[in-house]
Amino acid sequence: MKEMHDIKTKRDVNLLVTKFYEKVRKNEILAPFFDGIEDWDEHLERLTSFWESSLFLQTKFYGNPLEAHIKADREHDN
C-alpha cells in the first residue's frame, strides 16, 4: 500500500484530483456524467483551484460548481 500524507500544497490537491478522476473516467456508472468534458487538463486545473480554495482559503475560485452539477443531474436523470 502506498504511503499517504496530508494535503498541504496545490500540487498535493492536483495529484488527488487527477488520480480520483482517472478512476471515475474508467467507472462504467460514473464516466457518462463526464462525457461532455472536452478539455480534461483545463477541467482538472479548475477542480484543483476549487479544492485548493476550499481547503486552504488562499485562492479565489471563480465559477459556479452548483450550476454545473444541476445541469449534469438534468442530463442524466433516470
N, CA and C atoms as an extended XYZ file, in Angstrom:
234
Properties=species:S:1:pos:R:3:atomname:S:1:resname:S:1:resid:I:1 pbc="F F F"
N         0.836       -1.177        0.000 N   MET     1
C         0.000        0.000        0.000 CA  MET     1
C         0.885        1.246        0.000 C   MET     1
N         0.470        2.219       -0.795 N   LYS     2
C         1.233        3.457       -0.915 CA  LYS     2
C         1.076        4.302        0.352 C   LYS     2
N         2.170        4.902        0.772 N   GLU     3
C         2.149        5.757        1.955 CA  GLU     3
C         1.368        7.033        1.662 C   GLU     3
N         0.492        7.413        2.583 N   MET     4
C        -0.306        8.624        2.427 CA  MET     4
C         0.273        9.735        3.300 C   MET     4
N         0.001       10.959        2.895 N   HIS     5
C         0.413       12.107        3.694 CA  HIS     5
C        -0.654       13.183        3.599 C   HIS     5
N        -0.578       14.153        4.462 N   ASP     6
C        -1.552       15.243        4.475 CA  ASP     6
C        -1.460       16.057        3.193 C   ASP     6
N        -2.579       16.625        2.811 N   ILE     7
C        -2.636       17.524        1.668 CA  ILE     7
C        -2.210       18.903        2.160 C   ILE     7
N        -1.084       19.383        1.640 N   LYS     8
C        -0.523       20.646        2.121 CA  LYS     8
C        -0.335       21.691        1.034 C   LYS     8
N        -0.290       21.252       -0.221 N   THR     9
C         0.026       22.176       -1.306 CA  THR     9
C        -0.937       21.991       -2.481 C   THR     9
N        -0.891       22.943       -3.394 N   LYS    10
C        -1.687       22.827       -4.609 CA  LYS    10
C        -1.294       21.566       -5.382 C   LYS    10
N        -0.030       21.246       -5.375 N   ARG    11
C         0.431       20.038       -6.072 CA  ARG    11
C        -0.213       18.784       -5.466 C   ARG    11
N        -0.320       18.743       -4.140 N   ASP    12
C        -0.987       17.621       -3.473 CA  ASP    12
C        -2.452       17.530       -3.890 C   ASP    12
N        -3.111       18.686       -3.942 N   VAL    13
C        -4.518       18.725       -4.352 CA  VAL    13
C        -4.648       18.215       -5.781 C   VAL    13
N        -3.779       18.687       -6.663 N   ASN    14
C        -3.833       18.273       -8.061 CA  ASN    14
C        -3.617       16.776       -8.215 C   ASN    14
N        -2.702       16.220       -7.462 N   LEU    15
C        -2.457       14.782       -7.521 CA  LEU    15
C        -3.705       14.008       -7.089 C   LEU    15
N        -4.326       14.422       -6.008 N   LEU    16
C        -5.539       13.761       -5.532 CA  LEU    16
C        -6.663       13.860       -6.567 C   LEU    16
N        -6.897       15.059       -7.083 N   VAL    17
C        -7.954       15.281       -8.068 CA  VAL    17
C        -7.694       14.450       -9.326 C   VAL    17
N        -6.469       14.469       -9.810 N   THR    18
C        -6.115       13.735      -11.026 CA  THR    18
C        -6.311       12.236      -10.849 C   THR    18
N        -5.831       11.686       -9.767 N   LYS    19
C        -5.972       10.242       -9.511 CA  LYS    19
C        -7.437        9.854       -9.337 C   LYS    19
N        -8.188       10.692       -8.621 N   PHE    20
C        -9.608       10.420       -8.418 CA  PHE    20
C       -10.331       10.348       -9.762 C   PHE    20
N       -10.117       11.339      -10.631 N   TYR    21
C       -10.828       11.365      -11.900 CA  TYR    21
C       -10.322       10.320      -12.890 C   TYR    21
N        -9.116        9.863      -12.740 N   GLU    22
C        -8.661        8.723      -13.549 CA  GLU    22
C        -9.545        7.520      -13.258 C   GLU    22
N        -9.867        7.309      -12.001 N   LYS    23
C       -10.734        6.190      -11.607 CA  LYS    23
C       -12.178        6.429      -12.046 C   LYS    23
N       -12.672        7.643      -11.863 N   VAL    24
C       -14.042        7.976      -12.252 CA  VAL    24
C       -14.247        7.737      -13.737 C   VAL    24
N       -13.290        8.155      -14.561 N   ARG    25
C       -13.426        8.042      -16.017 CA  ARG    25
C       -13.409        6.598      -16.498 C   ARG    25
N       -12.947        5.684      -15.672 N   LYS    26
C       -12.945        4.257      -16.016 CA  LYS    26
C       -14.177        3.531      -15.477 C   LYS    26
N       -14.934        4.196      -14.630 N   ASN    27
C       -16.090        3.582      -13.993 CA  ASN    27
C       -17.293        3.638      -14.933 C   ASN    27
N       -17.905        2.494      -15.202 N   GLU    28
C       -18.991        2.446      -16.188 CA  GLU    28
C       -20.234        3.223      -15.760 C   GLU    28
N       -20.445        3.403      -14.476 N   ILE    29
C       -21.607        4.150      -13.992 CA  ILE    29
C       -21.324        5.651      -13.948 C   ILE    29
N       -20.158        6.031      -13.479 N   LEU    30
C       -19.839        7.450      -13.307 CA  LEU    30
C       -19.319        8.131      -14.570 C   LEU    30
N       -18.606        7.419      -15.394 N   ALA    31
C       -17.965        8.012      -16.573 CA  ALA    31
C       -18.920        8.791      -17.479 C   ALA    31
N       -20.142        8.293      -17.742 N   PRO    32
C       -21.036        9.046      -18.642 CA  PRO    32
C       -21.362       10.457      -18.171 C   PRO    32
N       -21.292       10.714      -16.881 N   PHE    33
C       -21.563       12.059      -16.374 CA  PHE    33
C       -20.499       13.058      -16.833 C   PHE    33
N       -19.369       12.565      -17.260 N   PHE    34
C       -18.249       13.428      -17.621 CA  PHE    34
C       -17.910       13.377      -19.104 C   PHE    34
N       -18.762       12.728      -19.903 N   ASP    35
C       -18.510       12.611      -21.344 CA  ASP    35
C       -18.444       13.952      -22.058 C   ASP    35
N       -19.131       14.958      -21.542 N   GLY    36
C       -19.168       16.260      -22.204 CA  GLY    36
C       -17.927       17.109      -21.990 C   GLY    36
N       -17.019       16.649      -21.168 N   ILE    37
C       -15.809       17.427      -20.903 CA  ILE    37
C       -14.822       17.201      -22.039 C   ILE    37
N       -14.515       18.273      -22.741 N   GLU    38
C       -13.636       18.163      -23.900 CA  GLU    38
C       -12.170       18.391      -23.549 C   GLU    38
N       -11.908       19.278      -22.613 N   ASP    39
C       -10.530       19.604      -22.247 CA  ASP    39
C       -10.289       19.184      -20.798 C   ASP    39
N        -9.796       17.961      -20.629 N   TRP    40
C        -9.617       17.422      -19.279 CA  TRP    40
C        -8.526       18.149      -18.516 C   TRP    40
N        -7.492       18.614      -19.186 N   ASP    41
C        -6.442       19.363      -18.484 CA  ASP    41
C        -7.016       20.626      -17.853 C   ASP    41
N        -7.821       21.342      -18.613 N   GLU    42
C        -8.452       22.561      -18.104 CA  GLU    42
C        -9.417       22.223      -16.958 C   GLU    42
N       -10.190       21.158      -17.129 N   HIS    43
C       -11.157       20.769      -16.100 CA  HIS    43
C       -10.454       20.376      -14.802 C   HIS    43
N        -9.385       19.620      -14.908 N   LEU    44
C        -8.648       19.210      -13.711 CA  LEU    44
C        -8.008       20.413      -13.017 C   LEU    44
N        -7.544       21.372      -13.790 N   GLU    45
C        -6.975       22.592      -13.195 CA  GLU    45
C        -8.067       23.379      -12.468 C   GLU    45
N        -9.240       23.426      -13.053 N   ARG    46
C       -10.368       24.125      -12.424 CA  ARG    46
C       -10.777       23.434      -11.119 C   ARG    46
N       -10.843       22.107      -11.160 N   LEU    47
C       -11.168       21.344       -9.952 CA  LEU    47
C       -10.101       21.534       -8.879 C   LEU    47
N        -8.860       21.549       -9.308 N   THR    48
C        -7.763       21.777       -8.363 CA  THR    48
C        -7.903       23.145       -7.711 C   THR    48
N        -8.194       24.156       -8.507 N   SER    49
C        -8.366       25.508       -7.964 CA  SER    49
C        -9.532       25.567       -6.988 C   SER    49
N       -10.636       24.898       -7.326 N   PHE    50
C       -11.783       24.878       -6.433 CA  PHE    50
C       -11.406       24.274       -5.083 C   PHE    50
N       -10.788       23.087       -5.127 N   TRP    51
C       -10.451       22.410       -3.871 CA  TRP    51
C        -9.337       23.123       -3.108 C   TRP    51
N        -8.411       23.717       -3.837 N   GLU    52
C        -7.358       24.482       -3.168 CA  GLU    52
C        -7.972       25.664       -2.411 C   GLU    52
N        -8.905       26.349       -3.056 N   SER    53
C        -9.543       27.496       -2.393 CA  SER    53
C       -10.397       27.035       -1.216 C   SER    53
N       -11.026       25.889       -1.338 N   SER    54
C       -11.861       25.369       -0.259 CA  SER    54
C       -11.034       24.886        0.927 C   SER    54
N        -9.916       24.248        0.643 N   LEU    55
C        -9.087       23.683        1.702 CA  LEU    55
C        -8.190       24.716        2.390 C   LEU    55
N        -7.591       25.584        1.598 N   PHE    56
C        -6.564       26.471        2.133 CA  PHE    56
C        -7.003       27.933        2.255 C   PHE    56
N        -8.140       28.263        1.654 N   LEU    57
C        -8.672       29.627        1.688 CA  LEU    57
C        -7.649       30.655        1.216 C   LEU    57
N        -6.809       30.262        0.272 N   GLN    58
C        -5.763       31.150       -0.236 CA  GLN    58
C        -6.049       31.635       -1.651 C   GLN    58
N        -6.759       30.850       -2.398 N   THR    59
C        -7.013       31.152       -3.792 CA  THR    59
C        -8.482       31.500       -3.960 C   THR    59
N        -8.776       32.499       -4.746 N   LYS    60
C       -10.161       32.846       -5.034 CA  LYS    60
C       -10.613       32.010       -6.213 C   LYS    60
N       -11.707       31.275       -6.035 N   PHE    61
C       -12.242       30.451       -7.116 CA  PHE    61
C       -13.386       31.186       -7.784 C   PHE    61
N       -13.351       31.250       -9.109 N   TYR    62
C       -14.417       31.859       -9.878 CA  TYR    62
C       -15.111       30.775      -10.676 C   TYR    62
N       -16.369       30.644      -10.466 N   GLY    63
C       -17.141       29.626      -11.164 CA  GLY    63
C       -18.362       29.275      -10.342 C   GLY    63
N       -19.192       28.413      -10.906 N   ASN    64
C       -20.409       28.022      -10.227 CA  ASN    64
C       -20.548       26.500      -10.280 C   ASN    64
N       -19.897       25.786       -9.348 N   PRO    65
C       -19.964       24.328       -9.353 CA  PRO    65
C       -21.391       23.801       -9.199 C   PRO    65
N       -22.210       24.488       -8.430 N   LEU    66
C       -23.580       24.033       -8.232 CA  LEU    66
C       -24.338       24.007       -9.554 C   LEU    66
N       -24.183       25.037      -10.347 N   GLU    67
C       -24.848       25.102      -11.649 CA  GLU    67
C       -24.415       23.945      -12.551 C   GLU    67
N       -23.132       23.641      -12.554 N   ALA    68
C       -22.621       22.545      -13.376 CA  ALA    68
C       -23.199       21.204      -12.928 C   ALA    68
N       -23.351       21.012      -11.629 N   HIS    69
C       -23.885       19.748      -11.125 CA  HIS    69
C       -25.384       19.624      -11.368 C   HIS    69
N       -26.103       20.723      -11.280 N   ILE    70
C       -27.535       20.701      -11.594 CA  ILE    70
C       -27.733       20.326      -13.055 C   ILE    70
N       -26.924       20.908      -13.932 N   LYS    71
C       -27.009       20.599      -15.364 CA  LYS    71
C       -26.709       19.117      -15.617 C   LYS    71
N       -25.681       18.592      -14.994 N   ALA    72
C       -25.346       17.168      -15.164 CA  ALA    72
C       -26.461       16.276      -14.651 C   ALA    72
N       -27.059       16.640      -13.528 N   ASP    73
C       -28.169       15.857      -12.984 CA  ASP    73
C       -29.348       15.836      -13.960 C   ASP    73
N       -29.655       16.974      -14.552 N   ARG    74
C       -30.768       17.038      -15.508 CA  ARG    74
C       -30.494       16.190      -16.746 C   ARG    74
N       -29.257       16.219      -17.215 N   GLU    75
C       -28.904       15.472      -18.430 CA  GLU    75
C       -28.885       13.964      -18.196 C   GLU    75
N       -28.705       13.540      -16.961 N   HIS    76
C       -28.585       12.110      -16.660 CA  HIS    76
C       -29.689       11.612      -15.738 C   HIS    76
N       -30.801       12.338      -15.704 N   ASP    77
C       -31.916       11.950      -14.846 CA  ASP    77
C       -32.543       10.672      -15.388 C   ASP    77
N       -32.536        9.649      -14.561 N   ASN    78
C       -33.120        8.360      -14.987 CA  ASN    78
C       -34.324        8.049      -14.171 C   ASN    78
